[in-house]
Amino acid sequence: MKILTYNIHHWEGTDGRIDVDRVSQVIHESGAGVVALNEVFHPATTEADALPLLEAMARHLGMAYVFGETLSYYPEAGFPAPYGNALLTRYAVLSAEAHLTVDLPGREQRGFLRVVLDVGGTAPVALYVTHLDHRHEDARLAQVKSMLQLVARYSDQPHLLVGDFNALAPSDYEKRPQELARLVAQEGASREKLSGLQVVPYLLQAGYVDAYLAAGHGPAETWSTTKPCVRIDYTFLSPSLAERLRRCQRWETPLSRVASDHFPLLLDLSGS
């Protein structure tokens, strides 16, 4: 079972071109049967596309799709359509729900999509697809805690937390403390100062397994595709799923280097 998490930057590549077919080809080449998407507009169209772009991509890949709205309108990207997270899948969707995380004053509203899949031969698997605050670690931590309040209702169900967490993992910098200090200084100068690396440790302490940390192969950095410098896209597995973990890797191809500003992250689980 291959799962891909991918911030598609609303289908806009590093060349400034919106290209649904290119993003679809990146996904197709990965072989993933489940694809979590961030920065999706739906229903959004272009002059060249009669179908909503998300629907067109799902049809091209032979997948079903689910969309979870977090904002009714996001003017910065130019699409007059709701904005949020999505999931594409070749497996049967048993249920799907869109939720908002805690509302934080002065912060962009964030949310997550909960989708339960029948993966065949094993217990259903739930995916929580999210995209956390891009400016401040305290906000990200509050959003994660908000999401886990719902996750706790289904704690016995095998599940994954996936998406663009916009958070750094302390373990990535154990041997590179100067690099971490530089990133913190950059963050403080350009936006807001990082207030400690809290999100990833919090999830690890809650029992989740960072798939790349446990079974990563190749370069770790998922952003940006033009100058890879940080790992901010993650797949966190519940303990029962972690037993099936085989491999996790940045999906890097000639197309994925230009299709978005993020690299996709590909996870391989044994079983279905």
C-alpha positions in Angstrom: 0.0 0.0 0.0 1.6 3.3 -1.1 0.5 6.6 0.3 1.7 9.9 -1.0 1.4 13.3 0.8 1.8 16.3 -1.5 1.4 20.0 -1.1 0.6 20.8 -4.7 0.7 24.6 -4.4 -2.7 24.9 -6.1 -1.2 23.1 -9.2 1.3 26.0 -9.8 4.8 24.9 -10.6 8.1 26.6 -10.0 7.8 28.0 -13.5 4.6 29.9 -12.5 2.4 27.7 -14.7 -0.8 26.0 -13.4 -0.6 22.5 -14.8 -3.0 19.8 -13.6 -1.7 17.2 -16.0 1.9 17.6 -14.7 0.8 17.2 -11.1 -1.2 14.2 -12.1 1.8 12.6 -13.8 3.9 13.1 -10.7 1.3 11.2 -8.7 0.9 8.5 -11.4 4.7 7.8 -11.5 4.8 7.3 -7.7 2.4 4.4 -7.9 0.5 5.6 -4.9 -3.0 4.3 -4.3 -3.8 7.0 -1.7 -2.8 10.6 -2.1 -3.2 13.4 0.5 -3.2 16.9 -1.0 -2.6 20.3 0.5 -3.3 23.7 -1.0 -6.3 22.6 -3.1 -9.1 24.8 -4.5 -12.4 23.2 -5.3 -14.4 23.6 -7.4 -11.8 25.6 -9.3 -11.5 25.7 -13.1 -9.4 27.4 -15.7 -10.2 28.6 -19.2 -8.7 25.4 -20.5 -10.5 23.0 -18.1 -14.3 22.6 -18.1 -14.2 20.2 -15.1 -13.1 21.4 -11.7 -9.4 20.8 -11.5 -9.6 18.3 -8.6 -12.2 16.3 -10.3 -10.2 16.3 -13.6 -7.1 15.1 -11.8 -9.1 12.3 -10.0 -10.6 11.2 -13.3 -7.2 11.2 -15.0 -5.8 9.0 -12.3 -8.8 6.7 -12.0 -9.3 7.7 -8.4 -12.2 8.9 -6.2 -11.7 12.2 -4.4 -12.7 13.9 -1.2 -12.3 17.6 -0.5 -12.3 19.4 2.9 -12.8 23.1 3.0 -10.8 25.2 5.5 -11.5 28.7 3.9 -14.4 29.7 1.7 -12.1 32.0 -0.3 -8.4 32.5 -0.4 -7.7 35.5 -2.6 -3.9 35.3 -2.6 -3.9 32.5 -5.1 -6.5 33.9 -7.5 -9.1 31.1 -7.6 -12.6 32.2 -6.6 -13.3 28.8 -4.9 -13.0 27.2 -1.4 -9.6 26.3 -0.3 -8.4 23.3 1.8 -7.2 19.7 1.8 -8.1 16.8 -0.4 -7.6 13.0 -0.7 -7.5 10.9 -3.8 -7.9 7.1 -3.5 -8.3 3.8 -5.3 -9.8 2.3 -2.2 -13.4 2.4 -1.1 -14.2 5.5 1.0 -16.2 4.4 4.1 -16.6 7.9 5.5 -15.2 11.4 5.1 -15.5 14.5 7.3 -13.9 17.9 7.1 -13.1 19.6 10.4 -11.6 23.0 11.4 -8.9 23.2 14.0 -9.0 25.7 16.9 -9.7 29.3 15.8 -6.6 31.3 16.7 -6.8 35.2 16.7 -4.7 36.7 14.0 -4.0 33.3 12.3 -5.2 31.8 9.1 -7.9 29.2 9.8 -6.6 25.7 9.4 -8.4 22.4 9.2 -8.1 18.7 8.5 -9.8 16.0 6.5 -10.6 12.6 8.1 -11.1 9.8 5.6 -11.7 6.2 6.5 -10.7 3.7 3.8 -11.5 0.0 3.2 -8.1 -1.2 2.2 -9.2 -4.8 1.9 -8.1 -7.8 4.0 -7.3 -5.7 7.1 -9.0 -3.3 9.4 -10.1 0.0 7.8 -7.5 2.7 7.9 -8.1 6.4 8.7 -6.1 9.3 7.3 -6.1 12.8 8.8 -4.9 15.2 6.2 -3.8 18.6 7.4 -1.8 21.7 6.6 -0.7 23.6 9.7 0.2 27.3 10.3 3.2 28.5 8.3 4.2 31.2 10.7 4.4 30.1 14.3 5.2 26.9 16.2 2.8 27.8 19.0 -0.1 28.0 16.5 0.9 24.7 15.0 1.0 23.0 18.3 -2.4 24.3 19.2 -3.8 23.1 15.9 -2.3 19.6 16.4 -3.8 19.4 19.9 -7.1 20.4 18.4 -6.9 17.7 15.8 -5.9 15.0 18.3 -9.0 15.7 20.3 -11.0 14.2 17.5 -8.5 11.5 16.7 -8.8 10.3 20.4 -12.4 9.3 19.8 -11.1 6.6 17.4 -7.8 5.9 19.1 -8.0 2.1 18.5 -8.3 2.5 14.7 -5.1 2.3 12.6 -4.5 5.8 11.3 -2.0 8.2 9.8 -1.5 12.0 10.3 -0.2 13.3 7.0 0.4 16.6 5.3 2.4 19.8 5.4 3.0 20.4 9.1 5.3 23.4 8.5 7.3 22.1 11.5 10.9 21.1 12.0 12.0 17.8 13.7 14.7 18.3 16.3 16.3 14.9 15.3 17.0 16.3 11.9 19.5 18.8 13.5 21.2 16.7 16.2 24.4 16.8 14.2 23.7 20.2 12.6 23.0 22.6 15.5 24.4 25.6 13.6 22.1 24.9 10.7 19.1 24.9 13.0 20.3 28.2 14.6 20.5 29.7 11.1 17.0 28.6 10.2 15.6 30.0 13.4 17.3 33.3 12.8 15.9 33.3 9.2 12.4 32.7 10.5 12.7 35.4 13.0 14.0 37.9 10.5 11.5 37.2 7.7 8.3 36.3 9.6 8.1 35.5 13.3 10.5 33.9 15.6 10.2 30.1 16.2 9.2 29.4 19.8 10.8 26.0 20.2 10.4 22.9 18.1 7.4 21.5 19.8 5.1 19.9 17.3 7.1 16.8 16.2 8.3 16.0 19.8 4.7 16.3 21.0 3.5 13.7 18.4 6.3 11.3 19.1 5.6 11.5 22.8 1.9 10.7 22.0 3.1 7.4 20.4 3.2 8.3 16.8 6.0 7.1 14.5 7.7 9.6 12.1 7.8 7.4 9.0 10.9 9.1 7.5 12.8 9.0 10.8 12.0 5.2 11.1 12.4 4.1 7.5 13.6 7.0 5.5 15.7 6.6 2.3 17.5 9.4 0.5 17.3 13.1 1.0 14.8 14.2 3.7 14.1 17.9 2.7 10.7 18.4 1.1 10.8 22.1 0.7 11.6 23.7 -1.6 12.0 21.9 -4.9 14.3 24.6 -6.2 16.5 24.7 -3.1 15.7 21.9 -0.7 16.5 23.0 2.8 13.8 21.8 5.3 11.7 18.7 6.0 8.2 20.0 6.7 6.0 17.4 5.1 5.3 14.3 7.2 3.6 11.0 7.6 3.0 10.0 11.3 1.7 6.5 11.9 -0.2 5.0 14.8 1.7 2.1 16.5 -0.3 -0.7 14.8 0.4 0.7 11.3 4.1 1.4 12.2 4.5 -2.4 12.3 3.8 -2.5 8.5 6.2 0.4 7.6 8.6 -0.6 4.9 10.0 2.6 3.4 9.5 6.3 3.3 11.2 8.6 0.7 11.0 12.0 -0.9 9.5 11.4 -4.3 12.0 13.2 -6.6 11.7 13.1 -10.4 12.3 15.6 -13.1 8.6 16.4 -13.0 8.3 16.7 -9.3 11.1 19.2 -9.2 9.0 21.7 -11.2 5.3 20.7 -10.6 5.1 22.3 -7.1 7.3 24.1 -4.6 7.1 21.0 -2.4 8.4 17.5 -3.1 5.8 14.7 -2.4 6.6 12.2 0.4 5.9 8.6 -0.4 5.2 5.9 2.2 5.2 2.2 1.5 3.3 -0.1 3.9 3.2 -3.9 3.7 -0.2 -5.6 3.3 -3.0 -4.2 1.0 
